[in-house]
Protein backbone atom coordinates (compact mmCIF):
# COMPACT_ATOMS: atom_id res chain seq x y z
CA UNK A 1 0.00 0.00 0.00
CA UNK A 2 1.05 3.60 -0.59
CA UNK A 3 -0.33 7.11 -0.77
CA UNK A 4 0.11 10.36 -2.59
CA UNK A 5 -0.25 12.29 0.66
CA UNK A 6 2.25 15.11 1.10
CA UNK A 7 2.92 17.84 3.60
CA UNK A 8 2.49 21.43 2.50
CA UNK A 9 4.44 24.49 3.42
CA UNK A 10 1.35 26.58 4.19
CA UNK A 11 0.25 26.95 7.85
CA UNK A 12 -1.76 23.98 9.01
CA UNK A 13 -5.50 24.54 9.48
CA UNK A 14 -6.92 23.48 12.82
CA UNK A 15 -9.03 20.36 12.11
CA UNK A 16 -12.34 19.88 13.91
CA UNK A 17 -12.21 17.15 16.57
CA UNK A 18 -14.57 14.89 14.67
CA UNK A 19 -12.59 15.11 11.42
CA UNK A 20 -10.09 12.28 11.86
CA UNK A 21 -12.65 9.78 13.31
CA UNK A 22 -15.01 10.63 10.44
CA UNK A 23 -12.29 10.17 7.86
CA UNK A 24 -11.17 6.89 9.47
CA UNK A 25 -14.72 5.48 9.37
CA UNK A 26 -15.19 6.75 5.82
CA UNK A 27 -11.98 5.04 4.71
CA UNK A 28 -13.20 1.84 6.34
CA UNK A 29 -16.55 1.93 4.56
CA UNK A 30 -15.20 3.22 1.27
CA UNK A 31 -12.67 0.43 0.85
CA UNK A 32 -15.03 -2.37 1.93
CA UNK A 33 -15.78 -3.50 -1.68
CA UNK A 34 -12.10 -4.44 -2.18
CA UNK A 35 -12.37 -8.13 -1.20
CA UNK A 36 -16.13 -8.67 -1.63
CA UNK A 37 -15.63 -11.36 -4.28
CA UNK A 38 -12.95 -13.13 -2.25
CA UNK A 39 -15.28 -13.44 0.74
CA UNK A 40 -17.93 -15.30 -1.27
CA UNK A 41 -15.71 -17.22 -3.70
CA UNK A 42 -16.73 -20.68 -2.34
CA UNK A 43 -20.38 -19.83 -3.10
CA UNK A 44 -19.47 -18.55 -6.56
CA UNK A 45 -17.52 -21.72 -7.28
CA UNK A 46 -20.47 -23.89 -6.27
CA UNK A 47 -23.07 -21.78 -8.10
CA UNK A 48 -21.20 -21.03 -11.32
CA UNK A 49 -18.41 -23.61 -11.51
CA UNK A 50 -15.51 -21.18 -11.22
CA UNK A 51 -12.08 -22.76 -10.93
CA UNK A 52 -9.83 -22.35 -7.92
CA UNK A 53 -7.58 -20.05 -9.95
CA UNK A 54 -10.46 -17.64 -10.57
CA UNK A 55 -9.99 -15.93 -7.21
CA UNK A 56 -6.44 -14.99 -8.20
CA UNK A 57 -7.41 -13.61 -11.59
CA UNK A 58 -10.32 -11.64 -10.15
CA UNK A 59 -8.10 -10.21 -7.43
CA UNK A 60 -5.40 -9.27 -9.94
CA UNK A 61 -8.03 -7.65 -12.16
CA UNK A 62 -9.04 -5.33 -9.34
CA UNK A 63 -5.39 -4.45 -8.69
CA UNK A 64 -4.90 -3.59 -12.37
CA UNK A 65 -8.01 -1.42 -12.35
CA UNK A 66 -6.63 0.38 -9.31
CA UNK A 67 -3.31 0.98 -11.12
CA UNK A 68 -5.10 2.46 -14.14
CA UNK A 69 -7.22 4.65 -11.89
CA UNK A 70 -4.34 6.03 -9.83
CA UNK A 71 -2.34 6.87 -12.96
CA UNK A 72 -5.27 8.61 -14.65
CA UNK A 73 -6.24 10.52 -11.51
CA UNK A 74 -2.64 11.66 -11.13
CA UNK A 75 -2.20 12.60 -14.82
CA UNK A 76 -5.34 14.72 -14.70
CA UNK A 77 -4.60 15.98 -11.14
CA UNK A 78 -8.29 15.46 -10.33
CA UNK A 79 -7.92 15.69 -6.55
CA UNK A 80 -6.15 19.05 -6.98
CA UNK A 81 -8.36 20.55 -9.67
CA UNK A 82 -11.64 19.60 -8.01
CA UNK A 83 -12.91 19.15 -4.46
CA UNK A 84 -11.30 16.01 -3.02
CA UNK A 85 -14.40 15.51 -0.84
CA UNK A 86 -16.75 15.44 -3.81
CA UNK A 87 -14.39 13.24 -5.76
CA UNK A 88 -14.40 10.83 -2.82
CA UNK A 89 -18.23 10.79 -2.85
CA UNK A 90 -18.36 10.21 -6.62
CA UNK A 91 -15.85 7.38 -6.30
CA UNK A 92 -17.63 5.63 -3.42
CA UNK A 93 -20.98 5.79 -5.22
CA UNK A 94 -19.37 4.48 -8.42
CA UNK A 95 -17.65 1.66 -6.51
CA UNK A 96 -21.01 0.77 -4.95
CA UNK A 97 -22.68 0.61 -8.37
CA UNK A 98 -19.85 -1.56 -9.75
CA UNK A 99 -20.15 -3.88 -6.76
CA UNK A 100 -23.89 -4.34 -7.22
CA UNK A 101 -23.38 -4.85 -10.95
CA UNK A 102 -20.76 -7.51 -10.20
CA UNK A 103 -23.31 -9.36 -8.07
CA UNK A 104 -25.88 -9.22 -10.86
CA UNK A 105 -23.34 -10.38 -13.47
CA UNK A 106 -21.68 -13.04 -11.30
CA UNK A 107 -23.00 -15.81 -13.57
CA UNK A 108 -20.70 -14.51 -16.32
CA UNK A 109 -17.00 -14.80 -15.52
CA UNK A 110 -16.11 -12.19 -18.13
CA UNK A 111 -18.75 -9.81 -16.81
CA UNK A 112 -17.60 -10.28 -13.23
CA UNK A 113 -13.99 -9.75 -14.28
CA UNK A 114 -14.79 -6.45 -16.03
CA UNK A 115 -16.81 -5.14 -13.09
CA UNK A 116 -13.95 -5.95 -10.73
CA UNK A 117 -11.57 -3.96 -12.94
CA UNK A 118 -14.05 -1.08 -12.78
CA UNK A 119 -14.29 -1.41 -9.00
CA UNK A 120 -10.53 -1.18 -8.70
CA UNK A 121 -10.58 1.95 -10.88
CA UNK A 122 -13.12 3.54 -8.53
CA UNK A 123 -11.08 2.62 -5.47
CA UNK A 124 -8.35 4.88 -6.84
CA UNK A 125 -10.66 7.75 -5.94
CA UNK A 126 -11.21 6.45 -2.41
CA UNK A 127 -7.99 5.20 -0.87
CA UNK A 128 -5.51 7.77 -2.30
CA UNK A 129 -8.05 10.62 -2.22
CA UNK A 130 -8.78 9.87 1.44
CA UNK A 131 -5.04 10.22 2.04
CA UNK A 132 -5.12 13.50 0.10
CA UNK A 133 -7.83 14.87 2.39
CA UNK A 134 -5.78 13.82 5.42
CA UNK A 135 -2.70 15.56 4.04
CA UNK A 136 -4.67 18.77 3.64
CA UNK A 137 -5.82 18.75 7.24
CA UNK A 138 -2.79 17.10 8.90
CA UNK A 139 0.33 18.33 7.09
CA UNK A 140 2.18 17.88 10.39
CA UNK A 141 1.68 14.71 12.40
CA UNK A 142 0.70 13.00 9.15
CA UNK A 143 2.47 9.77 10.12
CA UNK A 144 0.08 9.12 13.00
CA UNK A 145 -2.92 10.07 10.85
CA UNK A 146 -1.73 7.67 8.14
CA UNK A 147 -1.48 4.91 10.72
CA UNK A 148 -5.15 5.36 11.60
CA UNK A 149 -6.28 5.77 7.99
CA UNK A 150 -4.41 2.77 6.62
CA UNK A 151 -5.59 0.79 9.63
CA UNK A 152 -9.13 1.69 8.59
CA UNK A 153 -8.36 0.61 5.03
CA UNK A 154 -7.14 -2.77 6.30
CA UNK A 155 -10.23 -3.22 8.46
CA UNK A 156 -12.52 -2.10 5.64
CA UNK A 157 -10.88 -4.48 3.17
CA UNK A 158 -11.33 -7.35 5.63
CA UNK A 159 -14.96 -6.43 6.44
CA UNK A 160 -16.58 -8.64 3.73
CA UNK A 161 -15.28 -11.69 5.61
CA UNK A 162 -16.99 -10.47 8.77
CA UNK A 163 -20.20 -9.78 6.87
CA UNK A 164 -20.08 -13.27 5.35
CA UNK A 165 -19.53 -14.87 8.77
CA UNK A 166 -22.31 -12.89 10.46
CA UNK A 167 -24.73 -13.31 7.57
CA UNK A 168 -23.93 -16.91 6.74
CA UNK A 169 -27.65 -17.76 6.55
CA UNK A 170 -28.25 -15.00 3.98
CA UNK A 171 -27.62 -15.25 0.22
CA UNK A 172 -24.06 -14.42 -0.79
CA UNK A 173 -25.37 -11.36 -2.67
CA UNK A 174 -26.06 -9.73 0.71
CA UNK A 175 -22.31 -9.19 1.16
CA UNK A 176 -22.18 -7.16 -2.06
CA UNK A 177 -25.23 -5.10 -1.07
CA UNK A 178 -23.83 -4.47 2.41
CA UNK A 179 -20.41 -3.25 1.24
CA UNK A 180 -22.03 -1.13 -1.48
CA UNK A 181 -24.19 0.51 1.19
CA UNK A 182 -21.16 1.12 3.42
CA UNK A 183 -19.33 2.74 0.50
CA UNK A 184 -22.18 5.15 -0.22
CA UNK A 185 -22.52 6.08 3.46
CA UNK A 186 -18.77 6.71 3.59
CA UNK A 187 -18.94 9.19 0.72
CA UNK A 188 -21.93 10.99 2.18
CA UNK A 189 -20.18 11.27 5.56
CA UNK A 190 -17.10 12.88 3.99
CA UNK A 191 -19.14 15.48 2.11
CA UNK A 192 -21.52 16.25 4.96
CA UNK A 193 -19.20 16.12 7.98
CA UNK A 194 -15.75 17.15 6.69
CA UNK A 195 -15.37 20.80 5.62
CA UNK A 196 -13.17 22.01 2.80
CA UNK A 197 -9.69 22.97 4.00
CA UNK A 198 -9.10 26.75 4.20
CA UNK A 199 -6.71 26.53 1.23
CA UNK A 200 -5.83 23.86 -1.29
CA UNK A 201 -2.55 23.75 -3.21
CA UNK A 202 -2.53 24.08 -6.96
CA UNK A 203 -2.43 21.05 -9.22
CA UNK A 204 0.97 19.36 -9.58
CA UNK A 205 1.23 17.35 -12.81
CA UNK A 206 2.46 13.78 -12.81
CA UNK A 207 6.13 13.76 -13.83
CA UNK A 208 7.17 10.51 -15.44
CA UNK A 209 10.76 11.71 -15.19
CA UNK A 210 10.44 11.26 -11.43
CA UNK A 211 10.97 7.55 -12.07
CA UNK A 212 14.69 8.33 -12.38
CA UNK A 213 14.88 9.19 -8.69
CA UNK A 214 13.78 5.65 -7.84
CA UNK A 215 17.28 4.41 -8.66
CA UNK A 216 19.44 7.55 -8.72
CA UNK A 217 18.74 8.72 -5.16
CA UNK A 218 19.98 6.22 -2.56
CA UNK A 219 17.42 7.03 0.14
CA UNK A 220 14.50 7.08 -2.27
CA UNK A 221 15.71 3.80 -3.79
CA UNK A 222 15.91 2.23 -0.33
CA UNK A 223 12.34 3.12 0.69
CA UNK A 224 10.82 2.36 -2.72
CA UNK A 225 12.44 -1.06 -3.17
CA UNK A 226 11.63 -1.92 0.43
CA UNK A 227 8.00 -1.16 -0.45
CA UNK A 228 8.19 -3.36 -3.55
CA UNK A 229 9.29 -6.29 -1.38
CA UNK A 230 6.38 -5.57 0.95
CA UNK A 231 3.91 -5.59 -1.97
CA UNK A 232 5.16 -8.97 -3.24
CA UNK A 233 3.85 -10.48 -0.02
CA UNK A 234 0.95 -8.29 1.15
CA UNK A 235 -2.01 -8.92 -1.14
CA UNK A 236 -1.07 -12.49 -1.90
CA UNK A 237 -1.33 -13.25 1.82
CA UNK A 238 -4.75 -11.59 1.79
CA UNK A 239 -5.94 -13.71 -1.12
CA UNK A 240 -4.50 -16.98 0.23
CA UNK A 241 -5.61 -16.50 3.86
CA UNK A 242 -9.01 -18.29 3.47
CA UNK A 243 -7.26 -21.19 1.72
CA UNK A 244 -4.75 -21.46 4.57
CA UNK A 245 -7.52 -21.36 7.18
CA UNK A 246 -9.51 -24.01 5.34
CA UNK A 247 -6.69 -26.51 5.92
CA UNK A 248 -7.57 -26.54 9.63
CA UNK A 249 -11.08 -25.13 10.07
CA UNK A 250 -14.39 -26.56 8.98
CA UNK A 251 -17.27 -24.50 7.62
CA UNK A 252 -17.63 -21.15 5.88
CA UNK A 253 -18.50 -19.30 9.09
CA UNK A 254 -15.31 -20.34 10.87
CA UNK A 255 -13.10 -19.62 7.85
CA UNK A 256 -14.69 -16.22 7.15
CA UNK A 257 -14.67 -15.22 10.82
CA UNK A 258 -11.00 -16.04 11.33
CA UNK A 259 -10.07 -14.47 7.98
CA UNK A 260 -11.54 -11.22 9.28
CA UNK A 261 -9.70 -11.55 12.61
CA UNK A 262 -6.33 -12.38 11.05
CA UNK A 263 -6.46 -9.84 8.24
CA UNK A 264 -8.26 -7.15 10.23
CA UNK A 265 -5.53 -7.42 12.86
CA UNK A 266 -3.37 -5.53 10.38
CA UNK A 267 -5.19 -2.39 11.54
CA UNK A 268 -3.49 -2.82 14.92
CA UNK A 269 -0.10 -3.04 13.21
CA UNK A 270 -0.79 0.17 11.28
CA UNK A 271 -1.95 2.16 14.30
CA UNK A 272 0.72 0.94 16.73
CA UNK A 273 3.40 1.38 14.08
CA UNK A 274 2.24 4.96 13.55
CA UNK A 275 2.51 5.64 17.27
CA UNK A 276 6.00 4.10 17.51
CA UNK A 277 7.45 5.74 14.40
CA UNK A 278 8.10 9.18 16.00
CA UNK A 279 10.27 7.50 18.63
CA UNK A 280 12.09 4.80 16.67
CA UNK A 281 11.84 6.04 13.08
CA UNK A 282 9.68 4.79 10.22
CA UNK A 283 12.49 2.69 8.73
CA UNK A 284 13.00 0.66 11.90
CA UNK A 285 9.28 0.20 12.48
CA UNK A 286 8.71 -0.86 8.85
CA UNK A 287 11.81 -3.09 8.85
CA UNK A 288 10.81 -4.84 12.07
CA UNK A 289 7.33 -5.61 10.77
CA UNK A 290 8.63 -6.66 7.35
CA UNK A 291 11.14 -9.01 8.98
CA UNK A 292 8.45 -10.49 11.23
CA UNK A 293 6.04 -11.11 8.35
CA UNK A 294 8.91 -12.69 6.39
CA UNK A 295 9.59 -15.06 9.30
CA UNK A 296 5.89 -15.93 9.30
CA UNK A 297 6.27 -16.98 5.65
CA UNK A 298 9.25 -19.17 6.46
CA UNK A 299 7.50 -20.70 9.46
CA UNK A 300 4.59 -21.97 7.34
CA UNK A 301 5.75 -25.63 7.03
CA UNK A 302 5.75 -25.97 10.83
CA UNK A 303 2.79 -23.70 11.67
CA UNK A 304 0.46 -25.48 9.26
CA UNK A 305 0.90 -28.59 11.43
CA UNK A 306 1.00 -26.79 14.80
CA UNK A 307 -1.72 -27.11 17.47
CA UNK A 308 -4.76 -25.07 16.50
CA UNK A 309 -4.24 -22.19 19.00
CA UNK A 310 -0.64 -21.74 17.82
CA UNK A 311 -1.74 -22.00 14.17
CA UNK A 312 -4.31 -19.22 14.66
CA UNK A 313 -1.88 -17.06 16.65
CA UNK A 314 0.63 -17.39 13.80
CA UNK A 315 -1.93 -16.15 11.27
CA UNK A 316 -2.95 -13.22 13.48
CA UNK A 317 0.71 -12.20 13.90
CA UNK A 318 1.17 -12.52 10.16
CA UNK A 319 -1.90 -10.37 9.55
CA UNK A 320 -0.65 -7.69 11.96
CA UNK A 321 2.80 -7.39 10.41
CA UNK A 322 2.05 -7.96 6.73
CA UNK A 323 -0.11 -4.81 6.71
CA UNK A 324 1.36 -2.86 9.62
CA UNK A 325 4.40 -1.59 7.74
CA UNK A 326 2.31 0.03 4.99
CA UNK A 327 1.96 3.52 6.55
CA UNK A 328 5.68 3.66 7.29
CA UNK A 329 6.67 2.87 3.71
CA UNK A 330 4.34 5.67 2.60
CA UNK A 331 5.94 8.05 5.09
CA UNK A 332 9.48 7.00 4.11
CA UNK A 333 8.91 7.54 0.41
CA UNK A 334 7.18 10.88 1.00
CA UNK A 335 10.13 11.98 3.16
CA UNK A 336 12.94 10.77 0.90
CA UNK A 337 11.58 11.61 -2.56
CA UNK A 338 12.72 14.87 -4.17
CA UNK A 339 10.56 17.72 -2.86
CA UNK A 340 9.56 18.86 -6.35
CA UNK A 341 8.30 15.41 -7.35
CA UNK A 342 6.91 13.79 -4.19
CA UNK A 343 3.43 13.24 -5.62
CA UNK A 344 4.78 11.78 -8.86
CA UNK A 345 7.20 9.44 -7.07
CA UNK A 346 4.48 8.19 -4.74
CA UNK A 347 1.97 7.66 -7.56
CA UNK A 348 4.44 5.81 -9.76
CA UNK A 349 5.75 3.76 -6.84
CA UNK A 350 2.19 2.88 -5.91
CA UNK A 351 1.42 1.75 -9.47
CA UNK A 352 4.54 -0.42 -9.75
CA UNK A 353 3.86 -1.92 -6.32
CA UNK A 354 0.31 -2.92 -7.24
CA UNK A 355 1.57 -4.41 -10.52
CA UNK A 356 3.98 -6.54 -8.48
CA UNK A 357 1.09 -7.60 -6.23
CA UNK A 358 -1.02 -8.59 -9.25
CA UNK A 359 1.82 -10.75 -10.58
CA UNK A 360 2.39 -12.35 -7.18
CA UNK A 361 -1.30 -13.10 -6.67
CA UNK A 362 -1.68 -14.71 -10.07
CA UNK A 363 1.49 -16.79 -9.64
CA UNK A 364 0.82 -18.08 -6.13
CA UNK A 365 -2.88 -18.78 -6.59
CA UNK A 366 -2.19 -20.83 -9.71
CA UNK A 367 0.65 -22.71 -8.02
CA UNK A 368 -1.54 -23.42 -4.98
CA UNK A 369 -3.67 -25.69 -7.18
CA UNK A 370 -0.71 -28.06 -7.70
CA UNK A 371 1.74 -27.35 -4.88
CA UNK A 372 1.22 -27.91 -1.13
CA UNK A 373 0.99 -24.71 0.89
CA UNK A 374 3.85 -25.84 3.11
CA UNK A 375 6.11 -25.74 0.07
CA UNK A 376 4.62 -22.62 -1.51
CA UNK A 377 4.17 -20.11 1.31
CA UNK A 378 7.87 -19.80 2.27
CA UNK A 379 8.55 -18.35 -1.18
CA UNK A 380 6.54 -15.30 -0.20
CA UNK A 381 9.48 -14.46 2.07
CA UNK A 382 11.44 -13.52 -1.05
CA UNK A 383 9.74 -10.12 -0.99
CA UNK A 384 10.53 -9.29 2.66
CA UNK A 385 14.12 -10.52 2.27
CA UNK A 386 14.78 -8.31 -0.76
CA UNK A 387 12.86 -5.46 0.86
CA UNK A 388 15.00 -5.63 4.01
CA UNK A 389 18.20 -5.65 1.96
CA UNK A 390 17.00 -2.55 0.13
CA UNK A 391 15.97 -0.87 3.39
CA UNK A 392 19.36 -1.32 5.08
CA UNK A 393 20.65 2.24 4.45
CA UNK A 394 17.58 3.71 6.18
CA UNK A 395 17.51 1.04 8.91
CA UNK A 396 21.08 1.94 9.87
CA UNK A 397 20.28 5.65 10.18
CA UNK A 398 19.80 6.92 13.77
CA UNK A 399 16.17 7.27 14.91
CA UNK A 400 14.72 10.77 15.31
CA UNK A 401 15.39 12.57 18.57
C-alpha positions in Angstrom: 0.0 0.0 0.0 1.0 3.6 -0.6 -0.3 7.1 -0.8 0.1 10.4 -2.6 -0.2 12.3 0.7 2.2 15.1 1.1 2.9 17.8 3.6 2.5 21.4 2.5 4.4 24.5 3.4 1.3 26.6 4.2 0.2 27.0 7.9 -1.8 24.0 9.0 -5.5 24.5 9.5 -6.9 23.5 12.8 -9.0 20.4 12.1 -12.3 19.9 13.9 -12.2 17.2 16.6 -14.6 14.9 14.7 -12.6 15.1 11.4 -10.1 12.3 11.9 -12.6 9.8 13.3 -15.0 10.6 10.4 -12.3 10.2 7.9 -11.2 6.9 9.5 -14.7 5.5 9.4 -15.2 6.7 5.8 -12.0 5.0 4.7 -13.2 1.8 6.3 -16.6 1.9 4.6 -15.2 3.2 1.3 -12.7 0.4 0.8 -15.0 -2.4 1.9 -15.8 -3.5 -1.7 -12.1 -4.4 -2.2 -12.4 -8.1 -1.2 -16.1 -8.7 -1.6 -15.6 -11.4 -4.3 -13.0 -13.1 -2.2 -15.3 -13.4 0.7 -17.9 -15.3 -1.3 -15.7 -17.2 -3.7 -16.7 -20.7 -2.3 -20.4 -19.8 -3.1 -19.5 -18.6 -6.6 -17.5 -21.7 -7.3 -20.5 -23.9 -6.3 -23.1 -21.8 -8.1 -21.2 -21.0 -11.3 -18.4 -23.6 -11.5 -15.5 -21.2 -11.2 -12.1 -22.8 -10.9 -9.8 -22.4 -7.9 -7.6 -20.1 -10.0 -10.5 -17.6 -10.6 -10.0 -15.9 -7.2 -6.4 -15.0 -8.2 -7.4 -13.6 -11.6 -10.3 -11.6 -10.2 -8.1 -10.2 -7.4 -5.4 -9.3 -9.9 -8.0 -7.6 -12.2 -9.0 -5.3 -9.3 -5.4 -4.5 -8.7 -4.9 -3.6 -12.4 -8.0 -1.4 -12.3 -6.6 0.4 -9.3 -3.3 1.0 -11.1 -5.1 2.5 -14.1 -7.2 4.7 -11.9 -4.3 6.0 -9.8 -2.3 6.9 -13.0 -5.3 8.6 -14.7 -6.2 10.5 -11.5 -2.6 11.7 -11.1 -2.2 12.6 -14.8 -5.3 14.7 -14.7 -4.6 16.0 -11.1 -8.3 15.5 -10.3 -7.9 15.7 -6.6 -6.1 19.0 -7.0 -8.4 20.6 -9.7 -11.6 19.6 -8.0 -12.9 19.1 -4.5 -11.3 16.0 -3.0 -14.4 15.5 -0.8 -16.8 15.4 -3.8 -14.4 13.2 -5.8 -14.4 10.8 -2.8 -18.2 10.8 -2.9 -18.4 10.2 -6.6 -15.9 7.4 -6.3 -17.6 5.6 -3.4 -21.0 5.8 -5.2 -19.4 4.5 -8.4 -17.7 1.7 -6.5 -21.0 0.8 -5.0 -22.7 0.6 -8.4 -19.9 -1.6 -9.7 -20.2 -3.9 -6.8 -23.9 -4.3 -7.2 -23.4 -4.8 -11.0 -20.8 -7.5 -10.2 -23.3 -9.4 -8.1 -25.9 -9.2 -10.9 -23.3 -10.4 -13.5 -21.7 -13.0 -11.3 -23.0 -15.8 -13.6 -20.7 -14.5 -16.3 -17.0 -14.8 -15.5 -16.1 -12.2 -18.1 -18.7 -9.8 -16.8 -17.6 -10.3 -13.2 -14.0 -9.7 -14.3 -14.8 -6.5 -16.0 -16.8 -5.1 -13.1 -13.9 -5.9 -10.7 -11.6 -4.0 -12.9 -14.1 -1.1 -12.8 -14.3 -1.4 -9.0 -10.5 -1.2 -8.7 -10.6 2.0 -10.9 -13.1 3.5 -8.5 -11.1 2.6 -5.5 -8.4 4.9 -6.8 -10.7 7.8 -5.9 -11.2 6.5 -2.4 -8.0 5.2 -0.9 -5.5 7.8 -2.3 -8.0 10.6 -2.2 -8.8 9.9 1.4 -5.0 10.2 2.0 -5.1 13.5 0.1 -7.8 14.9 2.4 -5.8 13.8 5.4 -2.7 15.6 4.0 -4.7 18.8 3.6 -5.8 18.8 7.2 -2.8 17.1 8.9 0.3 18.3 7.1 2.2 17.9 10.4 1.7 14.7 12.4 0.7 13.0 9.1 2.5 9.8 10.1 0.1 9.1 13.0 -2.9 10.1 10.9 -1.7 7.7 8.1 -1.5 4.9 10.7 -5.2 5.4 11.6 -6.3 5.8 8.0 -4.4 2.8 6.6 -5.6 0.8 9.6 -9.1 1.7 8.6 -8.4 0.6 5.0 -7.1 -2.8 6.3 -10.2 -3.2 8.5 -12.5 -2.1 5.6 -10.9 -4.5 3.2 -11.3 -7.4 5.6 -15.0 -6.4 6.4 -16.6 -8.6 3.7 -15.3 -11.7 5.6 -17.0 -10.5 8.8 -20.2 -9.8 6.9 -20.1 -13.3 5.4 -19.5 -14.9 8.8 -22.3 -12.9 10.5 -24.7 -13.3 7.6 -23.9 -16.9 6.7 -27.7 -17.8 6.5 -28.2 -15.0 4.0 -27.6 -15.2 0.2 -24.1 -14.4 -0.8 -25.4 -11.4 -2.7 -26.1 -9.7 0.7 -22.3 -9.2 1.2 -22.2 -7.2 -2.1 -25.2 -5.1 -1.1 -23.8 -4.5 2.4 -20.4 -3.3 1.2 -22.0 -1.1 -1.5 -24.2 0.5 1.2 -21.2 1.1 3.4 -19.3 2.7 0.5 -22.2 5.2 -0.2 -22.5 6.1 3.5 -18.8 6.7 3.6 -18.9 9.2 0.7 -21.9 11.0 2.2 -20.2 11.3 5.6 -17.1 12.9 4.0 -19.1 15.5 2.1 -21.5 16.2 5.0 -19.2 16.1 8.0 -15.8 17.1 6.7 -15.4 20.8 5.6 -13.2 22.0 2.8 -9.7 23.0 4.0 -9.1 26.8 4.2 -6.7 26.5 1.2 -5.8 23.9 -1.3 -2.5 23.7 -3.2 -2.5 24.1 -7.0 -2.4 21.0 -9.2 1.0 19.4 -9.6 1.2 17.4 -12.8 2.5 13.8 -12.8 6.1 13.8 -13.8 7.2 10.5 -15.4 10.8 11.7 -15.2 10.4 11.3 -11.4 11.0 7.5 -12.1 14.7 8.3 -12.4 14.9 9.2 -8.7 13.8 5.6 -7.8 17.3 4.4 -8.7 19.4 7.5 -8.7 18.7 8.7 -5.2 20.0 6.2 -2.6 17.4 7.0 0.1 14.5 7.1 -2.3 15.7 3.8 -3.8 15.9 2.2 -0.3 12.3 3.1 0.7 10.8 2.4 -2.7 12.4 -1.1 -3.2 11.6 -1.9 0.4 8.0 -1.2 -0.4 8.2 -3.4 -3.5 9.3 -6.3 -1.4 6.4 -5.6 0.9 3.9 -5.6 -2.0 5.2 -9.0 -3.2 3.8 -10.5 0.0 0.9 -8.3 1.1 -2.0 -8.9 -1.1 -1.1 -12.5 -1.9 -1.3 -13.3 1.8 -4.8 -11.6 1.8 -5.9 -13.7 -1.1 -4.5 -17.0 0.2 -5.6 -16.5 3.9 -9.0 -18.3 3.5 -7.3 -21.2 1.7 -4.7 -21.5 4.6 -7.5 -21.4 7.2 -9.5 -24.0 5.3 -6.7 -26.5 5.9 -7.6 -26.5 9.6 -11.1 -25.1 10.1 -14.4 -26.6 9.0 -17.3 -24.5 7.6 -17.6 -21.2 5.9 -18.5 -19.3 9.1 -15.3 -20.3 10.9 -13.1 -19.6 7.8 -14.7 -16.2 7.2 -14.7 -15.2 10.8 -11.0 -16.0 11.3 -10.1 -14.5 8.0 -11.5 -11.2 9.3 -9.7 -11.6 12.6 -6.3 -12.4 11.1 -6.5 -9.8 8.2 -8.3 -7.2 10.2 -5.5 -7.4 12.9 -3.4 -5.5 10.4 -5.2 -2.4 11.5 -3.5 -2.8 14.9 -0.1 -3.0 13.2 -0.8 0.2 11.3 -2.0 2.2 14.3 0.7 0.9 16.7 3.4 1.4 14.1 2.2 5.0 13.6 2.5 5.6 17.3 6.0 4.1 17.5 7.4 5.7 14.4 8.1 9.2 16.0 10.3 7.5 18.6 12.1 4.8 16.7 11.8 6.0 13.1 9.7 4.8 10.2 12.5 2.7 8.7 13.0 0.7 11.9 9.3 0.2 12.5 8.7 -0.9 8.9 11.8 -3.1 8.8 10.8 -4.8 12.1 7.3 -5.6 10.8 8.6 -6.7 7.4 11.1 -9.0 9.0 8.4 -10.5 11.2 6.0 -11.1 8.4 8.9 -12.7 6.4 9.6 -15.1 9.3 5.9 -15.9 9.3 6.3 -17.0 5.6 9.3 -19.2 6.5 7.5 -20.7 9.5 4.6 -22.0 7.3 5.7 -25.6 7.0 5.7 -26.0 10.8 2.8 -23.7 11.7 0.5 -25.5 9.3 0.9 -28.6 11.4 1.0 -26.8 14.8 -1.7 -27.1 17.5 -4.8 -25.1 16.5 -4.2 -22.2 19.0 -0.6 -21.7 17.8 -1.7 -22.0 14.2 -4.3 -19.2 14.7 -1.9 -17.1 16.7 0.6 -17.4 13.8 -1.9 -16.2 11.3 -3.0 -13.2 13.5 0.7 -12.2 13.9 1.2 -12.5 10.2 -1.9 -10.4 9.6 -0.7 -7.7 12.0 2.8 -7.4 10.4 2.1 -8.0 6.7 -0.1 -4.8 6.7 1.4 -2.9 9.6 4.4 -1.6 7.7 2.3 0.0 5.0 2.0 3.5 6.5 5.7 3.7 7.3 6.7 2.9 3.7 4.3 5.7 2.6 5.9 8.0 5.1 9.5 7.0 4.1 8.9 7.5 0.4 7.2 10.9 1.0 10.1 12.0 3.2 12.9 10.8 0.9 11.6 11.6 -2.6 12.7 14.9 -4.2 10.6 17.7 -2.9 9.6 18.9 -6.3 8.3 15.4 -7.3 6.9 13.8 -4.2 3.4 13.2 -5.6 4.8 11.8 -8.9 7.2 9.4 -7.1 4.5 8.2 -4.7 2.0 7.7 -7.6 4.4 5.8 -9.8 5.8 3.8 -6.8 2.2 2.9 -5.9 1.4 1.7 -9.5 4.5 -0.4 -9.7 3.9 -1.9 -6.3 0.3 -2.9 -7.2 1.6 -4.4 -10.5 4.0 -6.5 -8.5 1.1 -7.6 -6.2 -1.0 -8.6 -9.2 1.8 -10.7 -10.6 2.4 -12.4 -7.2 -1.3 -13.1 -6.7 -1.7 -14.7 -10.1 1.5 -16.8 -9.6 0.8 -18.1 -6.1 -2.9 -18.8 -6.6 -2.2 -20.8 -9.7 0.7 -22.7 -8.0 -1.5 -23.4 -5.0 -3.7 -25.7 -7.2 -0.7 -28.1 -7.7 1.7 -27.4 -4.9 1.2 -27.9 -1.1 1.0 -24.7 0.9 3.9 -25.8 3.1 6.1 -25.7 0.1 4.6 -22.6 -1.5 4.2 -20.1 1.3 7.9 -19.8 2.3 8.6 -18.4 -1.2 6.5 -15.3 -0.2 9.5 -14.5 2.1 11.4 -13.5 -1.0 9.7 -10.1 -1.0 10.5 -9.3 2.7 14.1 -10.5 2.3 14.8 -8.3 -0.8 12.9 -5.5 0.9 15.0 -5.6 4.0 18.2 -5.7 2.0 17.0 -2.5 0.1 16.0 -0.9 3.4 19.4 -1.3 5.1 20.7 2.2 4.5 17.6 3.7 6.2 17.5 1.0 8.9 21.1 1.9 9.9 20.3 5.6 10.2 19.8 6.9 13.8 16.2 7.3 14.9 14.7 10.8 15.3 15.4 12.6 18.6 
